[in-house]
């Protein structure tokens, strides 16, 4: 990590910055430096691992040298935490802040890392922290097409003061010039720099296990950009074996076996190790399957570490979990999890508690792990490069059922392959399966990246904030400047959508014409996809008079996603189901609530549901997509946690109420509840409700939930 002295001094050229780097910048990086020197905004579209963040580092250095502030925004809290650590190592702890909703560390520092939502909220609220802002880095700006959160990036770009310069970092997209043209329309002079060359050559492979000689074969997927001939012969052999079979026949049914099968995980690791293609990230689009893969290879006797590496892994793990109790570690299955780590294999997914994920990341970055089985969340920004990336299945479930990976998804996943300074080549490996022909995998791997499409739609919160700051004509013009409107074929699409939202707000008493009613001021302080539901809950006094734990439980109904509760195969430890069984043997769950609080939770949550139904009825009349109904399934578990119940107990309560919930999902839900409860504290006009909300935040952020949070 390059370390820069403080204070950062003004420079006329990039030479002092470059002189401290361990390697000379690439051409696209120098082009970006020149654009920044010229006081221009810049969009950099380049492959993962090509060094886009060096451009961000230079922009920060120049902003600080000019005496201004720099904000570094990311789409993920985990990525923000990682960037915070990197900047602290570069500039020192006293000069870097962090804002992620549930964490606030030195927010008035000259450089602050934050989630993009936090910056959007600051802009809408007119925060004093914006004073002196010189440069904003928008990392992973291709998130602009995320269907749920993408509009945040557009709001930031449209609403930021004109003097602020932007450095937008994007994965490879096909229409970077279109995005750049829009950026010029809202931010002024903007240089578009597209880099398609990877600093580490990526070789594409296809892995299939041949039954006749019991051999796992690694074949070229692409040869000179076209499908490899050996792989096409596999397609032919499989087609011949299927000839004459009924259409409904499935490969797992009766009848002659196919000549090839997908390699077993242990066979795959053996083959990669023999070809010196480890360390590897194996992407599996299932959390439970990631955990089962670790158990499977450990059970098969896979050991990829020596004594010194195992000792180093244990030291990192023990340091990371030192704040957790033995009871919590037992619930989390720490011993089994550590056994996998010490064998050089681990899983990485959102169902793990953050402290476990962060331990895996640290061990992998230190070169101590050889195989990580991960869901696709690992492809989104977290810095964990590997020599090889393996895609176990070439299809995944989405909103429309199971579908083949897109070229953009393939690029995002394989972008982790190849470590700069360590590898001459990176490797992408696709495993054969009956559902994916070699030719189909080759087609996707060689296809160009997709176009970036906007997903921005006006929210209720945005509507009232626009009404508080602008007249209606100016507000409409703000929306016309969005990337969504830029791409829309229909004139004034966004202003029509705003009109529908305004009609709902007028009927419910938040706006009078284009003027804010008192309720509108309350709504302007709530930043959440169910913003209107929280505002209506406050108006209906759903939270009035509730003690902190009960208040937190009710708010959880707005946050909790029932789809995350399911019958899990396990998470590497005893799990909530086992916790529930143990608790049943002991008698009633020690949830620390009592019948009176549980009854109160039930009627307050029922009232919240009625509020939601009323909102949805009005939305249906005015042709607005309906607000998601609250789901109170986790209310008792969250209230129990706030009341001081053990982690084992709350997982058992959750298992009883909604089914098994991964520990990481519970932790993430509680953090989101704490964030929203904090907003309730700011928005509530009743002092007692505001006080109860503030107290609830501290009650929620403890133990496993607080483990791994950055500290001042």
FENURCOR-V287903 format. One line per field, one symbol per residue. burial: I if it has 24 or more other ideal C-beta (glycine too) atoms within 12 Angstrom, else O. A space follows every 50 residues. Layout:
burial->???
This chain:
burial->OOOIOOOIOOOOOIOOIOOOIOOOIIOIIIIIIOIIIOIIIIIIIIIIII IIIIIIIIIIIIIIIIOIIIIIIIIIIIIIIIIIIIIIOIIOOOIIIIII IIIIIIIOIIIIIIIIIIIIIIIIIOOOIIOOIIIIIIIIIIIIIIOOII IIIIIIIIIIOOOIIIIIIIIIIIIIOIIIOIIIOIIOOIIIIIIOOIII OIIIIIIIIIOOOOOIIIIIIIOOOOIIOIIIOIIOOIOOOIOOOOOOOO OOOOOOOIIIIIIOIIIIIIIIIOOOIIIIIIIIIIIIIIIIIIIIIIOO OIIIIOOOIIOIIIOIIOOIIOOIOOOIIIIIIIOIIIIIIIIIIIIIII IIIIIIIIIIIIIIIOIIIIIIIIIIIIIIIIIIIIIIIIIIIIIIOOOO OOOIIIIIIIIIIIIIIIIIOOIOOIIIIIIIIIOIIIIIIIIIIIOOIO OIIIIIIIIIIIIIIIIIOOOOOOIIOIIIIIIIIIIOOOOOIIIIIIII IIIIIIIIOIIOOIOIIOIIIIIIIIIIIIIIIIIIIIIIOIIIOIIIII IIIIIIIIIIIOOIIOOIOIIIIIIIIIIIOIIOOOOOIOIIIOOOIIOI IIOIIOIIIOIIOIIIOIIOOIOIOOIIIIIIIIIIIIIIIIIOIIIIII IIIIIIIIIIIIIIIIIIIIIIIIIIIIIIIIIIOOOOIIOIIIIIIOII IIIIIIIIIIOO
